[in-house]
């Protein structure tokens, strides 16, 4: 037997998945080739090597109140490692920690719990720095008008009240934006629901596409708001920090995205009879594991045994823009008009993707879900809870004793070559 080990349970203490695969199975592991992890002592050096911008300490000099926007626990960014050197540089510029607000840019996601905040920023910072979570439905917003394309700019006023705005986030493949990171930390991360909805109404870029319509609009929104400096991270399939790109919100982001695309490009195996998609390190919630990790299963040929490995330790997750297919159609009919007519092609494409996802036959290994939660959106999926159940389910569907197996390790981080 050959042993296949996959990480599981980002931000939790879940043990890895260990599968005993028969020697007759031909196993190919597709994974990225990033550089070695960055040592903690080198993070500050990477932040100081600003791209397209003066150093953070120089940008901060003369400012009085800072907001540091960060992503939430649905993202694998090791913010607890990045924030201390950021705050040290603000301190050196004369902005003490009592004049810094950490603003969690959760966008349309559920509000984080106190325990989730501690996990994200570290217990020390959670106890001594002001931390505010953006509530898309409840935070006080201020309007700055709209972009030339009509995207409304409704922004959390905590961000606007600061005279220094720093974004700390991760650069990962994203189905709508191509890559996350850069300006996206505040648009839609710290904007209102209408801003988020209009942005997501744009034509999806596709994973790994760097320059696209969505990116142009979030850059336009962030340009109007004013994002002074970004610290963008790239992690590997074990959630280790392998890249830090700091500086100008556009220049640093594009550099990070180009490097991430180069490090994590893979050529899909179209001949495999079994395809396994490892959702780590985006496997805290079903919603985000599905959004980022199922692409190898969706593109597999007919008759393939499809397997997703996750934890979903925090359940299904929440996204304010997620609606069932029926509810989404009703909402569009109610608001139908010339603008909606112009987007009909995007609507049809989105509907097709949703239907394809619902029809997906797969085995889903997760110990944090119930059958009802999984089948609500994936009625043809089979939930298993441990390695023995998974191997039995694969065996029941397998048509050959010597299959080719394609394992996409860290599937959310990979892009197609």
Order of alpha helices (4+ residues) and beta strands (2+ residues): beta-beta-beta-alpha-alpha-beta-alpha-beta-alpha-alpha-beta-beta-beta-alpha-beta-beta-beta-alpha-alpha-beta-beta-alpha-beta-beta-alpha-alpha-beta-alpha-alpha-alpha-beta-alpha-beta-alpha-beta-beta
